[in-house]
């Protein structure tokens, strides 16, 4: 049994090295967005509480950061908590909120954040979060606001439709105030009012969803118009570096014509 396990580990390592050499020969996507799905199902299949899945999933983000640093990815956007998720059972939400605070404190102390110039931002309706959670996240945003090597966006209390509604309201206010004219409204102007406006590359090159579901579930609706979609049949807590590299390899195999 042990010998077979060691053999499988060796095969896995060889495949991982081969896959990494293969994807490095072509362009690595600059902006990768991930719908981290499957935490609750992973936990349920193991007889655990839903929040146990969320906790293991949050630890997986720690690994993901290192993988993206190693591969030279410039922007990561993670769908962590949707506006729809805020209707989940009270105890589950409390566990999620506690986890968000814990991770905020952890990343404030994580040397990688400063060594690699990682800027962390929250995109979404932060006003819907408990005050203590919002304050913890804002401390992390403030501490990293001048970093510009790797941008990490946490979509929390986020919904793609809500983002567009918020942009429309802001544009309407500026029209009333005389800051812009109705004639000035075009795609480029609308993009300036989205949550992702100040990113160097606000449109994901690739959106990856785990768990086997094949939909984007109200995620980056405007920004994803020309994103490559990759769906993987693996729960987020089980996501491995080879899964990320497999997704990149799929992305590299496609011809991105952008409608041309």
C-alpha positions as CSV (number, residue, x, y, z in Angstrom):
1,X,0.0,0.0,0.0
2,X,2.8,2.5,1.0
3,X,4.8,1.6,-2.1
4,X,1.8,2.2,-4.4
5,X,1.1,5.5,-2.6
6,X,4.7,6.6,-3.1
7,X,4.5,5.6,-6.8
8,X,1.3,7.7,-7.3
9,X,3.0,10.7,-5.6
10,X,5.9,10.3,-7.9
11,X,3.7,10.2,-11.0
12,X,1.8,13.2,-9.8
13,X,5.0,15.2,-9.3
14,X,6.2,14.3,-12.8
15,X,2.9,15.3,-14.3
16,X,2.9,18.5,-12.4
17,X,6.4,19.4,-13.6
18,X,5.6,18.5,-17.2
19,X,2.4,20.5,-17.1
20,X,4.1,23.6,-15.7
21,X,6.9,23.4,-18.4
22,X,4.1,23.1,-21.0
23,X,2.1,26.2,-20.0
24,X,5.1,28.3,-19.5
25,X,5.9,28.0,-23.2
26,X,2.8,30.1,-24.0
27,X,1.2,33.2,-22.5
28,X,-0.1,32.9,-18.9
29,X,-3.4,34.7,-18.5
30,X,-2.9,38.1,-16.8
31,X,-6.3,38.1,-14.9
32,X,-7.8,34.9,-13.6
33,X,-11.1,34.9,-11.8
34,X,-12.4,31.9,-9.8
35,X,-15.8,30.9,-8.6
36,X,-14.8,28.8,-5.6
37,X,-17.7,26.4,-5.6
38,X,-18.3,23.1,-3.8
39,X,-17.3,23.9,-0.1
40,X,-20.6,22.8,1.3
41,X,-21.0,19.7,-0.8
42,X,-17.4,18.7,0.0
43,X,-18.2,19.0,3.7
44,X,-21.6,17.2,3.4
45,X,-20.0,14.2,1.8
46,X,-17.7,13.9,4.7
47,X,-20.3,14.3,7.4
48,X,-19.0,17.7,8.4
49,X,-20.7,21.1,8.9
50,X,-20.9,23.5,5.9
51,X,-18.5,25.9,7.6
52,X,-15.9,23.2,7.8
53,X,-15.9,23.2,4.0
54,X,-15.6,27.0,4.0
55,X,-12.6,26.9,6.3
56,X,-10.7,24.3,4.2
57,X,-11.7,26.3,1.1
58,X,-10.2,29.5,2.7
59,X,-7.0,27.6,3.4
60,X,-6.9,26.6,-0.3
61,X,-6.8,30.4,-1.2
62,X,-3.4,30.5,0.7
63,X,-2.1,27.9,-1.7
64,X,-3.6,29.6,-4.7
65,X,-1.8,32.9,-3.9
66,X,1.5,31.1,-4.0
67,X,0.7,29.3,-7.2
68,X,-0.2,32.6,-8.9
69,X,2.9,34.3,-7.6
70,X,5.0,31.5,-9.0
71,X,3.2,31.6,-12.4
72,X,3.4,35.4,-12.7
73,X,-0.4,36.1,-12.7
74,X,-1.1,39.8,-12.3
75,X,-4.8,39.9,-11.2
76,X,-6.9,37.4,-9.3
77,X,-10.6,37.9,-8.6
78,X,-12.2,35.4,-6.1
79,X,-15.9,35.0,-5.8
80,X,-16.0,34.5,-2.0
81,X,-19.6,35.5,-0.9
82,X,-22.5,36.5,-3.2
83,X,-25.4,38.8,-2.3
84,X,-27.5,35.6,-2.6
85,X,-25.3,33.8,-0.1
86,X,-26.4,36.4,2.5
87,X,-29.7,34.6,2.7
88,X,-28.0,31.4,4.1
89,X,-28.7,30.1,7.6
90,X,-27.7,32.4,10.4
91,X,-25.1,30.1,12.0
92,X,-23.4,29.4,8.6
93,X,-23.2,33.2,7.9
94,X,-21.7,33.8,11.4
95,X,-19.0,31.2,10.8
96,X,-18.3,32.8,7.4
97,X,-18.0,36.3,8.9
98,X,-15.7,35.0,11.6
99,X,-13.6,33.3,9.0
100,X,-13.4,36.6,7.0
101,X,-12.1,38.4,10.0
102,X,-9.6,35.7,10.8
103,X,-8.2,35.7,7.3
104,X,-8.0,39.5,7.3
105,X,-5.8,39.4,10.4
106,X,-3.7,36.6,8.9
107,X,-3.0,38.4,5.7
108,X,-2.1,41.6,7.6
109,X,0.7,39.6,9.1
110,X,1.6,37.5,6.0
111,X,5.1,38.4,4.8
112,X,4.2,37.4,1.3
113,X,1.7,40.2,1.0
114,X,4.5,42.8,1.5
115,X,7.4,40.8,-0.2
116,X,5.4,40.3,-3.4
117,X,3.5,43.6,-3.3
118,X,0.1,42.1,-3.2
119,X,-2.8,44.6,-3.1
120,X,-6.1,43.2,-1.6
121,X,-9.4,44.9,-2.3
122,X,-13.0,44.0,-1.6
123,X,-15.5,44.4,-4.4
124,X,-19.2,44.3,-3.5
125,X,-21.7,46.0,-1.2
126,X,-19.6,46.1,1.9
127,X,-22.4,48.0,3.6
128,X,-24.3,44.7,3.8
129,X,-21.6,43.2,6.0
130,X,-21.4,43.4,9.8
131,X,-19.5,46.4,11.0
132,X,-16.6,44.4,12.6
133,X,-16.2,42.3,9.4
134,X,-16.2,45.4,7.2
135,X,-13.6,47.1,9.5
136,X,-11.3,44.1,9.4
137,X,-11.4,44.0,5.6
138,X,-10.9,47.7,5.3
139,X,-7.8,47.6,7.5
140,X,-6.3,45.0,5.0
141,X,-7.3,47.2,2.1
142,X,-5.6,50.2,3.7
143,X,-2.4,48.3,4.5
144,X,-2.0,47.1,0.9
145,X,-3.4,50.0,-1.1
146,X,0.0,51.1,-2.4
147,X,1.0,47.6,-3.6
148,X,1.0,47.0,-7.3
149,X,2.6,43.7,-8.2
150,X,-0.3,41.3,-7.7
151,X,-3.9,42.5,-7.4
152,X,-6.3,40.2,-5.4
153,X,-9.9,41.1,-5.5
154,X,-12.3,39.5,-3.0
155,X,-15.9,39.6,-4.3
156,X,-17.8,39.7,-1.0
157,X,-21.5,40.6,-0.7
158,X,-21.1,40.8,-4.5
159,X,-23.5,40.4,-7.4
160,X,-22.9,41.2,-11.0
161,X,-26.4,42.7,-11.4
162,X,-25.9,44.7,-8.2
163,X,-22.7,46.1,-9.5
164,X,-24.3,47.3,-12.7
165,X,-27.2,48.8,-10.7
166,X,-24.8,50.7,-8.5
167,X,-22.9,51.9,-11.5
168,X,-26.1,53.1,-13.1
169,X,-27.1,55.0,-10.0
170,X,-23.8,56.7,-9.7
171,X,-23.9,57.7,-13.4
172,X,-27.5,59.1,-12.9
173,X,-26.3,61.2,-9.9
174,X,-23.4,62.6,-11.9
175,X,-25.8,63.5,-14.8
176,X,-28.1,65.3,-12.3
177,X,-25.1,67.2,-10.8
178,X,-23.9,68.2,-14.3
179,X,-20.6,66.3,-14.1
180,X,-21.4,64.3,-17.3
181,X,-23.9,64.6,-20.1
182,X,-26.2,61.8,-21.3
183,X,-24.4,62.0,-24.6
184,X,-21.2,61.1,-22.9
185,X,-22.4,57.7,-21.7
186,X,-20.8,54.8,-23.5
187,X,-19.2,51.5,-22.6
188,X,-15.9,53.2,-21.7
189,X,-17.6,55.5,-19.3
190,X,-19.7,52.8,-17.7
191,X,-16.6,50.8,-17.0
192,X,-15.2,53.7,-15.0
193,X,-18.1,53.3,-12.5
194,X,-17.7,49.6,-12.0
195,X,-16.1,48.1,-8.9
196,X,-13.1,47.0,-11.0
197,X,-12.5,50.4,-12.5
198,X,-9.0,51.0,-11.2
199,X,-7.6,47.6,-12.1
200,X,-4.8,47.4,-14.7
201,X,-6.8,44.6,-16.4
202,X,-10.4,44.7,-15.2
203,X,-11.7,42.0,-17.7
204,X,-10.7,38.4,-16.7
205,X,-8.9,36.5,-19.4
206,X,-10.2,33.3,-17.8
207,X,-13.0,32.5,-15.4
208,X,-12.7,29.1,-13.6
209,X,-15.5,27.5,-11.8
210,X,-15.0,24.4,-9.6
211,X,-17.5,21.7,-8.5
212,X,-18.8,20.7,-12.0
213,X,-21.4,23.4,-12.2
214,X,-21.4,25.2,-15.6
215,X,-22.7,28.7,-15.1
216,X,-21.3,32.0,-13.9
217,X,-24.0,32.7,-11.3
218,X,-24.1,36.5,-11.4
219,X,-20.3,36.9,-11.4
220,X,-18.6,39.8,-13.3
221,X,-21.4,40.0,-15.8
222,X,-20.1,43.1,-17.5
223,X,-16.4,42.2,-17.3
224,X,-16.8,38.6,-18.5
225,X,-18.1,39.4,-22.0
226,X,-15.0,37.9,-23.7
227,X,-13.6,35.8,-20.9
228,X,-12.7,32.2,-21.5
229,X,-14.9,30.0,-19.3
230,X,-13.4,26.8,-17.8
231,X,-15.4,24.4,-15.7
232,X,-13.7,21.8,-13.6
233,X,-15.3,18.8,-11.9
234,X,-13.5,19.2,-8.6
235,X,-14.7,20.7,-5.3
236,X,-12.9,23.9,-4.3
237,X,-11.3,22.4,-1.1
238,X,-9.7,19.7,-3.3
239,X,-8.4,22.1,-5.9
240,X,-4.7,21.5,-6.7
241,X,-2.0,23.3,-8.6
242,X,-2.4,20.9,-11.5
243,X,-6.1,21.9,-11.7
244,X,-5.1,25.5,-12.1
245,X,-2.5,24.6,-14.7
246,X,-4.9,22.4,-16.5
247,X,-7.3,25.3,-16.7
248,X,-4.5,27.5,-18.0
249,X,-3.6,24.9,-20.6
250,X,-7.3,24.8,-21.8
251,X,-7.2,28.6,-22.0
252,X,-4.0,28.5,-24.0
253,X,-5.6,26.0,-26.4
254,X,-8.4,28.4,-27.4
255,X,-8.4,31.0,-30.1
256,X,-9.5,34.4,-28.6
257,X,-11.0,36.4,-31.5
258,X,-12.9,38.9,-29.3
259,X,-15.7,38.9,-31.8
260,X,-13.4,39.7,-34.8
